[in-house]
Amino acid sequence: MLMDQTSLSDLIAIYHLGAMVVGSSSGPMHLAAATGTPHVVWGGGRKDIRTRYVDEWNPLKTPVEFVDPRFHTKPAKLLDALDRMSAHPAVTSRDAAPVILQSERSQCL
């Protein structure tokens, strides 16, 4: 576990090693987009979060799957998003480590 021990440069290096990143919409998830690491993201109660993410926060068009932030009431939605992203060519073409999980505290696990 790397909570409270991960610098920004460490996080970038870890993301480059991972097949994909999973976590809530936060700075580290935008960093995943900037590093080209496919990701599954949830967050925000705003209805326009998906549009804003694609138009403003993912300029490289890194592959992303969105999950309704209330997925905890329907865990299958998160599992479906993980399955779709796991099958994405951007993930399957990577000779990479297992999924990297990001905590709600925006630190790498």
MIKE-596533 format. One record per residue (C-alpha): x, y, z; residue number from 0. Coordinates in pm, whole numbers, plus 50000, padded with zeros to 5 digits. Example, Ala and Ser with C-alpha at 12.3 -4.5 7.8 and 13.67 -1.06 7.14 Angstrom:
# residues 2
<doza xx="51230" yy="49550" zz="50780" pos="0"/>
<doza xx="51367" yy="49894" zz="50714" pos="1"/>
//
This chain:
# residues 109
<doza xx="50000" yy="50000" zz="50000" pos="0"/>
<doza xx="50140" yy="50337" zz="49900" pos="1"/>
<doza xx="49893" yy="50577" zz="50063" pos="2"/>
<doza xx="50056" yy="50902" zz="50172" pos="3"/>
<doza xx="50387" yy="50784" zz="50025" pos="4"/>
<doza xx="50330" yy="50854" zz="49656" pos="5"/>
<doza xx="50469" yy="51166" zz="49490" pos="6"/>
<doza xx="50332" yy="51302" zz="49164" pos="7"/>
<doza xx="50629" yy="51163" zz="48971" pos="8"/>
<doza xx="50583" yy="50824" zz="49142" pos="9"/>
<doza xx="50217" yy="50823" zz="49045" pos="10"/>
<doza xx="50301" yy="50898" zz="48681" pos="11"/>
<doza xx="50554" yy="50612" zz="48678" pos="12"/>
<doza xx="50305" yy="50373" zz="48839" pos="13"/>
<doza xx="50036" yy="50470" zz="48588" pos="14"/>
<doza xx="50274" yy="50396" zz="48301" pos="15"/>
<doza xx="50322" yy="50047" zz="48444" pos="16"/>
<doza xx="49952" yy="49974" zz="48486" pos="17"/>
<doza xx="49703" yy="49826" zz="48245" pos="18"/>
<doza xx="49437" yy="50071" zz="48362" pos="19"/>
<doza xx="49345" yy="50293" zz="48656" pos="20"/>
<doza xx="49019" yy="50274" zz="48849" pos="21"/>
<doza xx="48897" yy="50551" zz="49076" pos="22"/>
<doza xx="48680" yy="50850" zz="49149" pos="23"/>
<doza xx="48696" yy="51164" zz="48938" pos="24"/>
<doza xx="48988" yy="51353" zz="49087" pos="25"/>
<doza xx="49325" yy="51499" zz="49002" pos="26"/>
<doza xx="49498" yy="51158" zz="48988" pos="27"/>
<doza xx="49238" yy="51034" zz="48739" pos="28"/>
<doza xx="49301" yy="51337" zz="48518" pos="29"/>
<doza xx="49668" yy="51250" zz="48547" pos="30"/>
<doza xx="49584" yy="50901" zz="48421" pos="31"/>
<doza xx="49422" yy="51062" zz="48117" pos="32"/>
<doza xx="49728" yy="51283" zz="48064" pos="33"/>
<doza xx="49963" yy="50984" zz="48079" pos="34"/>
<doza xx="49754" yy="50789" zz="47829" pos="35"/>
<doza xx="49655" yy="50524" zz="48082" pos="36"/>
<doza xx="49306" yy="50381" zz="48016" pos="37"/>
<doza xx="49076" yy="50427" zz="48314" pos="38"/>
<doza xx="48740" yy="50360" zz="48472" pos="39"/>
<doza xx="48609" yy="50664" zz="48657" pos="40"/>
<doza xx="48309" yy="50768" zz="48861" pos="41"/>
<doza xx="48219" yy="51082" zz="49042" pos="42"/>
<doza xx="48041" yy="51408" zz="49064" pos="43"/>
<doza xx="47673" yy="51456" zz="49097" pos="44"/>
<doza xx="47668" yy="51681" zz="48793" pos="45"/>
<doza xx="47482" yy="51556" zz="48491" pos="46"/>
<doza xx="47740" yy="51707" zz="48256" pos="47"/>
<doza xx="48042" yy="51537" zz="48416" pos="48"/>
<doza xx="48092" yy="51296" zz="48124" pos="49"/>
<doza xx="48076" yy="51577" zz="47865" pos="50"/>
<doza xx="48306" yy="51803" zz="48065" pos="51"/>
<doza xx="48549" yy="51517" zz="48117" pos="52"/>
<doza xx="48570" yy="51433" zz="47747" pos="53"/>
<doza xx="48577" yy="51794" zz="47626" pos="54"/>
<doza xx="48797" yy="51955" zz="47891" pos="55"/>
<doza xx="48985" yy="51704" zz="48104" pos="56"/>
<doza xx="49088" yy="51433" zz="47857" pos="57"/>
<doza xx="49261" yy="51619" zz="47573" pos="58"/>
<doza xx="49448" yy="51306" zz="47457" pos="59"/>
<doza xx="49120" yy="51113" zz="47429" pos="60"/>
<doza xx="49256" yy="50837" zz="47650" pos="61"/>
<doza xx="49010" yy="50544" zz="47663" pos="62"/>
<doza xx="48772" yy="50588" zz="47956" pos="63"/>
<doza xx="48464" yy="50416" zz="48092" pos="64"/>
<doza xx="48228" yy="50616" zz="48311" pos="65"/>
<doza xx="48031" yy="50468" zz="48598" pos="66"/>
<doza xx="47736" yy="50633" zz="48767" pos="67"/>
<doza xx="47865" yy="50763" zz="49102" pos="68"/>
<doza xx="47584" yy="50571" zz="49273" pos="69"/>
<doza xx="47729" yy="50240" zz="49148" pos="70"/>
<doza xx="47748" yy="50117" zz="49508" pos="71"/>
<doza xx="47375" yy="50056" zz="49481" pos="72"/>
<doza xx="47432" yy="49848" zz="49167" pos="73"/>
<doza xx="47782" yy="49692" zz="49177" pos="74"/>
<doza xx="47717" yy="49519" zz="48844" pos="75"/>
<doza xx="47752" yy="49859" zz="48672" pos="76"/>
<doza xx="48110" yy="49891" zz="48796" pos="77"/>
<doza xx="48186" yy="49531" zz="48698" pos="78"/>
<doza xx="48040" yy="49591" zz="48351" pos="79"/>
<doza xx="48260" yy="49900" zz="48305" pos="80"/>
<doza xx="48566" yy="49705" zz="48419" pos="81"/>
<doza xx="48485" yy="49425" zz="48175" pos="82"/>
<doza xx="48441" yy="49670" zz="47885" pos="83"/>
<doza xx="48767" yy="49849" zz="47963" pos="84"/>
<doza xx="48954" yy="49520" zz="48015" pos="85"/>
<doza xx="48856" yy="49419" zz="47662" pos="86"/>
<doza xx="48956" yy="49755" zz="47507" pos="87"/>
<doza xx="49252" yy="49727" zz="47265" pos="88"/>
<doza xx="49435" yy="50003" zz="47457" pos="89"/>
<doza xx="49437" yy="49770" zz="47759" pos="90"/>
<doza xx="49483" yy="49433" zz="47590" pos="91"/>
<doza xx="49781" yy="49561" zz="47389" pos="92"/>
<doza xx="49970" yy="49663" zz="47704" pos="93"/>
<doza xx="50223" yy="49432" zz="47857" pos="94"/>
<doza xx="50129" yy="49576" zz="48193" pos="95"/>
<doza xx="50072" yy="49509" zz="48558" pos="96"/>
<doza xx="49726" yy="49443" zz="48704" pos="97"/>
<doza xx="49472" yy="49718" zz="48757" pos="98"/>
<doza xx="49586" yy="50002" zz="48979" pos="99"/>
<doza xx="49322" yy="50114" zz="49228" pos="100"/>
<doza xx="49298" yy="50468" zz="49354" pos="101"/>
<doza xx="49140" yy="50549" zz="49687" pos="102"/>
<doza xx="48886" yy="50817" zz="49764" pos="103"/>
<doza xx="49172" yy="51011" zz="49922" pos="104"/>
<doza xx="49327" yy="51044" zz="49575" pos="105"/>
<doza xx="49632" yy="50844" zz="49668" pos="106"/>
<doza xx="49753" yy="50535" zz="49490" pos="107"/>
<doza xx="49699" yy="50199" zz="49658" pos="108"/>
//
